[in-house]
């Protein structure tokens, strides 16, 4: 994934009509970096949603943070905020899926990691939350 191509101020997440029926959310890396999960919980008044973070998202954020990229550091900080919200009973959080293989990392720009994230959302019957234009179109 090349996060330099993302429009972090996009309105893709605002186009969906969220309701109280949303119980499970799988945020992709762009949504974590932007803090979109916290925004939706506050704006839409979601009641104790389950936030399911794919291992592929954690791997991407760790890679970016290890390379001193601000997006990776901000994303890890936002995951910590989600964990804090879970501790006070505002949501539940779970990390699942698998970490990307070397092939998938090498082909991230071709959508391999995005595919892993979409698979988690599909397997979990959850809403995929993204700010990535391409991910939004293919999901």
PEHU-V809526 format. One line per field, one symbol per residue. phi: phi as a letter, one per 30 degrees, with the letter a starting at -180 (. if undefined). burial: I if it has 16 or more other ideal C-beta (glycine too) atoms within 10 Angstrom, else O. A space follows every 10 residues. Layout:
phi = ???
burial = ???
//
This chain:
phi = .cddddcdcd ceddddddbd ddcbbcdddd ddediddddd dddcidchdc cccdeddedd ddddddcide dddddddddd dddddddcid acbbcbibdd deedddcedc jddedddddd eddchbddcb cdededddd
burial = IOIOOIOOOI OIIOOOOIOO OIOOIIIIII IIIIIIIIOI IOOOOIOOII IIIIIIIIII IOOIIOOOOO IIOIIIOIIO OIOOIIOOOI IOIOOOIOOI OOOIIOOIOO IIIIOIIIOI IOOIOIIIII IIOOIIOOI
//
